[in-house]
Amino acid sequence: MTAVEPNVNDGDKLNVTQAAAILGIHRNTLRMHTDAGLIRCVVSRRTGYRRYMGREIKRYWREN
């Protein structure tokens, strides 16, 4: 994980690839942490894609 706090706005909605890149982890690791309940995401009803809010990315980074 990156040593520098992610520079994202609280209201940003990022997909798995974008969120993983900002955090400096592999996207499969991010998915595993989501499934384990370590980070929350919003799942689009229309597409089924996961979206990570900027404030949640910051919270996750601070706790890990």
Backbone as XML, in Angstrom:
<?xml version="1.0"?>
<chain id="A" units="angstrom">
  <residue number="1" name="MET">
    <atom name="N" x="0.846" y="-1.171" z="0.000"/>
    <atom name="CA" x="0.000" y="0.000" z="0.000"/>
    <atom name="C" x="0.890" y="1.232" z="0.000"/>
  </residue>
  <residue number="2" name="THR">
    <atom name="N" x="0.410" y="2.264" z="-0.632"/>
    <atom name="CA" x="1.158" y="3.507" z="-0.738"/>
    <atom name="C" x="1.363" y="4.138" z="0.641"/>
  </residue>
  <residue number="3" name="ALA">
    <atom name="N" x="2.508" y="4.803" z="0.812"/>
    <atom name="CA" x="2.832" y="5.440" z="2.089"/>
    <atom name="C" x="2.231" y="6.836" z="2.204"/>
  </residue>
  <residue number="4" name="VAL">
    <atom name="N" x="1.740" y="7.377" z="1.096"/>
    <atom name="CA" x="1.181" y="8.726" z="1.060"/>
    <atom name="C" x="-0.339" y="8.631" z="1.012"/>
  </residue>
  <residue number="5" name="GLU">
    <atom name="N" x="-1.003" y="9.438" z="1.849"/>
    <atom name="CA" x="-2.467" y="9.405" z="1.867"/>
    <atom name="C" x="-3.027" y="9.715" z="0.485"/>
  </residue>
  <residue number="6" name="PRO">
    <atom name="N" x="-3.997" y="8.928" z="0.027"/>
    <atom name="CA" x="-4.590" y="9.148" z="-1.299"/>
    <atom name="C" x="-5.187" y="10.539" z="-1.438"/>
  </residue>
  <residue number="7" name="ASN">
    <atom name="N" x="-4.952" y="11.153" z="-2.571"/>
    <atom name="CA" x="-5.462" y="12.486" z="-2.858"/>
    <atom name="C" x="-6.742" y="12.349" z="-3.681"/>
  </residue>
  <residue number="8" name="VAL">
    <atom name="N" x="-7.853" y="12.092" z="-2.984"/>
    <atom name="CA" x="-9.150" y="11.963" z="-3.637"/>
    <atom name="C" x="-10.157" y="12.823" z="-2.889"/>
  </residue>
  <residue number="9" name="ASN">
    <atom name="N" x="-11.171" y="13.247" z="-3.596"/>
    <atom name="CA" x="-12.261" y="13.993" z="-2.974"/>
    <atom name="C" x="-13.213" y="13.004" z="-2.312"/>
  </residue>
  <residue number="10" name="ASP">
    <atom name="N" x="-13.840" y="13.410" z="-1.229"/>
    <atom name="CA" x="-14.739" y="12.522" z="-0.495"/>
    <atom name="C" x="-15.861" y="11.989" z="-1.374"/>
  </residue>
  <residue number="11" name="GLY">
    <atom name="N" x="-16.351" y="12.778" z="-2.291"/>
    <atom name="CA" x="-17.481" y="12.380" z="-3.129"/>
    <atom name="C" x="-17.118" y="11.636" z="-4.396"/>
  </residue>
  <residue number="12" name="ASP">
    <atom name="N" x="-15.838" y="11.444" z="-4.658"/>
    <atom name="CA" x="-15.422" y="10.723" z="-5.867"/>
    <atom name="C" x="-15.924" y="9.293" z="-5.831"/>
  </residue>
  <residue number="13" name="LYS">
    <atom name="N" x="-16.354" y="8.798" z="-6.987"/>
    <atom name="CA" x="-16.741" y="7.394" z="-7.140"/>
    <atom name="C" x="-15.757" y="6.753" z="-8.103"/>
  </residue>
  <residue number="14" name="LEU">
    <atom name="N" x="-14.986" y="5.797" z="-7.600"/>
    <atom name="CA" x="-13.931" y="5.179" z="-8.391"/>
    <atom name="C" x="-14.221" y="3.707" z="-8.611"/>
  </residue>
  <residue number="15" name="ASN">
    <atom name="N" x="-13.844" y="3.206" z="-9.791"/>
    <atom name="CA" x="-14.021" y="1.782" z="-10.035"/>
    <atom name="C" x="-12.887" y="1.003" z="-9.371"/>
  </residue>
  <residue number="16" name="VAL">
    <atom name="N" x="-12.933" y="-0.311" z="-9.470"/>
    <atom name="CA" x="-11.956" y="-1.165" z="-8.788"/>
    <atom name="C" x="-10.534" y="-0.840" z="-9.237"/>
  </residue>
  <residue number="17" name="THR">
    <atom name="N" x="-10.315" y="-0.712" z="-10.531"/>
    <atom name="CA" x="-8.979" y="-0.452" z="-11.061"/>
    <atom name="C" x="-8.439" y="0.883" z="-10.567"/>
  </residue>
  <residue number="18" name="GLN">
    <atom name="N" x="-9.255" y="1.922" z="-10.606"/>
    <atom name="CA" x="-8.832" y="3.245" z="-10.156"/>
    <atom name="C" x="-8.527" y="3.252" z="-8.663"/>
  </residue>
  <residue number="19" name="ALA">
    <atom name="N" x="-9.413" y="2.663" z="-7.866"/>
    <atom name="CA" x="-9.213" y="2.640" z="-6.412"/>
    <atom name="C" x="-7.956" y="1.861" z="-6.044"/>
  </residue>
  <residue number="20" name="ALA">
    <atom name="N" x="-7.750" y="0.717" z="-6.683"/>
    <atom name="CA" x="-6.565" y="-0.097" z="-6.397"/>
    <atom name="C" x="-5.289" y="0.656" z="-6.758"/>
  </residue>
  <residue number="21" name="ALA">
    <atom name="N" x="-5.296" y="1.358" z="-7.888"/>
    <atom name="CA" x="-4.118" y="2.124" z="-8.311"/>
    <atom name="C" x="-3.806" y="3.237" z="-7.315"/>
  </residue>
  <residue number="22" name="ILE">
    <atom name="N" x="-4.820" y="3.922" z="-6.838"/>
    <atom name="CA" x="-4.626" y="4.999" z="-5.868"/>
    <atom name="C" x="-4.061" y="4.453" z="-4.565"/>
  </residue>
  <residue number="23" name="LEU">
    <atom name="N" x="-4.533" y="3.279" z="-4.156"/>
    <atom name="CA" x="-4.072" y="2.674" z="-2.903"/>
    <atom name="C" x="-2.727" y="1.957" z="-3.059"/>
  </residue>
  <residue number="24" name="GLY">
    <atom name="N" x="-2.341" y="1.658" z="-4.280"/>
    <atom name="CA" x="-1.078" y="0.966" z="-4.514"/>
    <atom name="C" x="-1.155" y="-0.521" z="-4.235"/>
  </residue>
  <residue number="25" name="ILE">
    <atom name="N" x="-2.343" y="-1.098" z="-4.450"/>
    <atom name="CA" x="-2.522" y="-2.533" z="-4.272"/>
    <atom name="C" x="-3.120" y="-3.130" z="-5.547"/>
  </residue>
  <residue number="26" name="HIS">
    <atom name="N" x="-3.063" y="-4.444" z="-5.669"/>
    <atom name="CA" x="-3.638" y="-5.112" z="-6.829"/>
    <atom name="C" x="-5.159" y="-5.101" z="-6.719"/>
  </residue>
  <residue number="27" name="ARG">
    <atom name="N" x="-5.839" y="-5.032" z="-7.830"/>
    <atom name="CA" x="-7.301" y="-4.960" z="-7.786"/>
    <atom name="C" x="-7.926" y="-6.219" z="-7.188"/>
  </residue>
  <residue number="28" name="ASN">
    <atom name="N" x="-7.282" y="-7.375" z="-7.336"/>
    <atom name="CA" x="-7.813" y="-8.587" z="-6.698"/>
    <atom name="C" x="-7.705" y="-8.506" z="-5.182"/>
  </residue>
  <residue number="29" name="THR">
    <atom name="N" x="-6.657" y="-7.862" z="-4.687"/>
    <atom name="CA" x="-6.514" y="-7.648" z="-3.246"/>
    <atom name="C" x="-7.637" y="-6.748" z="-2.748"/>
  </residue>
  <residue number="30" name="LEU">
    <atom name="N" x="-7.942" y="-5.700" z="-3.503"/>
    <atom name="CA" x="-9.031" y="-4.802" z="-3.131"/>
    <atom name="C" x="-10.351" y="-5.559" z="-3.106"/>
  </residue>
  <residue number="31" name="ARG">
    <atom name="N" x="-10.603" y="-6.401" z="-4.074"/>
    <atom name="CA" x="-11.833" y="-7.202" z="-4.093"/>
    <atom name="C" x="-11.905" y="-8.128" z="-2.883"/>
  </residue>
  <residue number="32" name="MET">
    <atom name="N" x="-10.783" y="-8.770" z="-2.546"/>
    <atom name="CA" x="-10.762" y="-9.664" z="-1.383"/>
    <atom name="C" x="-11.040" y="-8.892" z="-0.100"/>
  </residue>
  <residue number="33" name="HIS">
    <atom name="N" x="-10.472" y="-7.697" z="0.031"/>
    <atom name="CA" x="-10.695" y="-6.883" z="1.228"/>
    <atom name="C" x="-12.139" y="-6.392" z="1.288"/>
  </residue>
  <residue number="34" name="THR">
    <atom name="N" x="-12.729" y="-6.139" z="0.132"/>
    <atom name="CA" x="-14.143" y="-5.748" z="0.090"/>
    <atom name="C" x="-15.012" y="-6.913" z="0.550"/>
  </residue>
  <residue number="35" name="ASP">
    <atom name="N" x="-14.732" y="-8.096" z="0.023"/>
    <atom name="CA" x="-15.507" y="-9.285" z="0.399"/>
    <atom name="C" x="-15.338" y="-9.619" z="1.870"/>
  </residue>
  <residue number="36" name="ALA">
    <atom name="N" x="-14.175" y="-9.296" z="2.449"/>
    <atom name="CA" x="-13.914" y="-9.551" z="3.863"/>
    <atom name="C" x="-14.488" y="-8.460" z="4.765"/>
  </residue>
  <residue number="37" name="GLY">
    <atom name="N" x="-15.007" y="-7.383" z="4.176"/>
    <atom name="CA" x="-15.615" y="-6.311" z="4.953"/>
    <atom name="C" x="-14.649" y="-5.252" z="5.441"/>
  </residue>
  <residue number="38" name="LEU">
    <atom name="N" x="-13.426" y="-5.244" z="4.920"/>
    <atom name="CA" x="-12.434" y="-4.250" z="5.352"/>
    <atom name="C" x="-12.652" y="-2.892" z="4.691"/>
  </residue>
  <residue number="39" name="ILE">
    <atom name="N" x="-13.263" y="-2.891" z="3.518"/>
    <atom name="CA" x="-13.578" y="-1.649" z="2.812"/>
    <atom name="C" x="-14.958" y="-1.822" z="2.177"/>
  </residue>
  <residue number="40" name="ARG">
    <atom name="N" x="-15.734" y="-0.758" z="2.204"/>
    <atom name="CA" x="-17.093" y="-0.817" z="1.659"/>
    <atom name="C" x="-17.137" y="-0.215" z="0.260"/>
  </residue>
  <residue number="41" name="CYS">
    <atom name="N" x="-18.068" y="-0.712" z="-0.526"/>
    <atom name="CA" x="-18.275" y="-0.161" z="-1.859"/>
    <atom name="C" x="-19.767" y="-0.088" z="-2.140"/>
  </residue>
  <residue number="42" name="VAL">
    <atom name="N" x="-20.096" y="0.617" z="-3.203"/>
    <atom name="CA" x="-21.463" y="0.707" z="-3.684"/>
    <atom name="C" x="-21.516" y="-0.126" z="-4.955"/>
  </residue>
  <residue number="43" name="VAL">
    <atom name="N" x="-22.497" y="-1.008" z="-5.052"/>
    <atom name="CA" x="-22.643" y="-1.831" z="-6.253"/>
    <atom name="C" x="-23.786" y="-1.259" z="-7.078"/>
  </residue>
  <residue number="44" name="SER">
    <atom name="N" x="-23.483" y="-0.960" z="-8.335"/>
    <atom name="CA" x="-24.482" y="-0.411" z="-9.237"/>
    <atom name="C" x="-25.558" y="-1.454" z="-9.519"/>
  </residue>
  <residue number="45" name="ARG">
    <atom name="N" x="-26.801" y="-1.076" z="-9.339"/>
    <atom name="CA" x="-27.902" y="-2.005" z="-9.635"/>
    <atom name="C" x="-27.994" y="-2.289" z="-11.130"/>
  </residue>
  <residue number="46" name="ARG">
    <atom name="N" x="-27.659" y="-1.308" z="-11.923"/>
    <atom name="CA" x="-27.788" y="-1.446" z="-13.374"/>
    <atom name="C" x="-26.679" y="-2.302" z="-13.965"/>
  </residue>
  <residue number="47" name="THR">
    <atom name="N" x="-25.432" y="-2.046" z="-13.559"/>
    <atom name="CA" x="-24.290" y="-2.733" z="-14.176"/>
    <atom name="C" x="-23.681" y="-3.816" z="-13.294"/>
  </residue>
  <residue number="48" name="GLY">
    <atom name="N" x="-23.873" y="-3.719" z="-11.981"/>
    <atom name="CA" x="-23.264" y="-4.664" z="-11.058"/>
    <atom name="C" x="-21.825" y="-4.323" z="-10.707"/>
  </residue>
  <residue number="49" name="TYR">
    <atom name="N" x="-21.306" y="-3.202" z="-11.232"/>
    <atom name="CA" x="-19.928" y="-2.796" z="-10.967"/>
    <atom name="C" x="-19.799" y="-2.195" z="-9.573"/>
  </residue>
  <residue number="50" name="ARG">
    <atom name="N" x="-18.634" y="-2.398" z="-8.984"/>
    <atom name="CA" x="-18.331" y="-1.824" z="-7.684"/>
    <atom name="C" x="-17.785" y="-0.416" z="-7.860"/>
  </residue>
  <residue number="51" name="ARG">
    <atom name="N" x="-18.219" y="0.488" z="-7.001"/>
    <atom name="CA" x="-17.710" y="1.856" z="-6.968"/>
    <atom name="C" x="-17.278" y="2.167" z="-5.541"/>
  </residue>
  <residue number="52" name="TYR">
    <atom name="N" x="-16.097" y="2.728" z="-5.426"/>
    <atom name="CA" x="-15.538" y="3.063" z="-4.117"/>
    <atom name="C" x="-15.566" y="4.573" z="-3.952"/>
  </residue>
  <residue number="53" name="MET">
    <atom name="N" x="-16.157" y="5.030" z="-2.848"/>
    <atom name="CA" x="-16.230" y="6.456" z="-2.559"/>
    <atom name="C" x="-14.875" y="6.937" z="-2.047"/>
  </residue>
  <residue number="54" name="GLY">
    <atom name="N" x="-14.530" y="8.175" z="-2.367"/>
    <atom name="CA" x="-13.263" y="8.745" z="-1.946"/>
    <atom name="C" x="-13.068" y="8.712" z="-0.440"/>
  </residue>
  <residue number="55" name="ARG">
    <atom name="N" x="-14.127" y="9.037" z="0.308"/>
    <atom name="CA" x="-14.011" y="9.039" z="1.778"/>
    <atom name="C" x="-13.751" y="7.637" z="2.311"/>
  </residue>
  <residue number="56" name="GLU">
    <atom name="N" x="-14.285" y="6.611" z="1.652"/>
    <atom name="CA" x="-14.057" y="5.233" z="2.091"/>
    <atom name="C" x="-12.624" y="4.795" z="1.789"/>
  </residue>
  <residue number="57" name="ILE">
    <atom name="N" x="-12.088" y="5.248" z="0.673"/>
    <atom name="CA" x="-10.696" y="4.939" z="0.330"/>
    <atom name="C" x="-9.764" y="5.552" z="1.365"/>
  </residue>
  <residue number="58" name="LYS">
    <atom name="N" x="-10.030" y="6.789" z="1.760"/>
    <atom name="CA" x="-9.210" y="7.441" z="2.785"/>
    <atom name="C" x="-9.320" y="6.716" z="4.121"/>
  </residue>
  <residue number="59" name="ARG">
    <atom name="N" x="-10.531" y="6.327" z="4.517"/>
    <atom name="CA" x="-10.732" y="5.614" z="5.781"/>
    <atom name="C" x="-9.954" y="4.291" z="5.773"/>
  </residue>
  <residue number="60" name="TYR">
    <atom name="N" x="-10.072" y="3.564" z="4.700"/>
    <atom name="CA" x="-9.378" y="2.278" z="4.562"/>
    <atom name="C" x="-7.861" y="2.474" z="4.645"/>
  </residue>
  <residue number="61" name="TRP">
    <atom name="N" x="-7.358" y="3.501" z="3.968"/>
    <atom name="CA" x="-5.912" y="3.766" z="3.975"/>
    <atom name="C" x="-5.428" y="4.075" z="5.391"/>
  </residue>
  <residue number="62" name="ARG">
    <atom name="N" x="-6.190" y="4.903" z="6.119"/>
    <atom name="CA" x="-5.793" y="5.294" z="7.480"/>
    <atom name="C" x="-5.770" y="4.102" z="8.436"/>
  </residue>
  <residue number="63" name="GLU">
    <atom name="N" x="-6.670" y="3.157" z="8.236"/>
    <atom name="CA" x="-6.788" y="2.019" z="9.151"/>
    <atom name="C" x="-5.812" y="0.894" z="8.812"/>
  </residue>
  <residue number="64" name="ASN">
    <atom name="N" x="-5.180" y="0.961" z="7.656"/>
    <atom name="CA" x="-4.264" y="-0.112" z="7.261"/>
    <atom name="C" x="-2.922" y="0.439" z="7.047"/>
  </residue>
</chain>
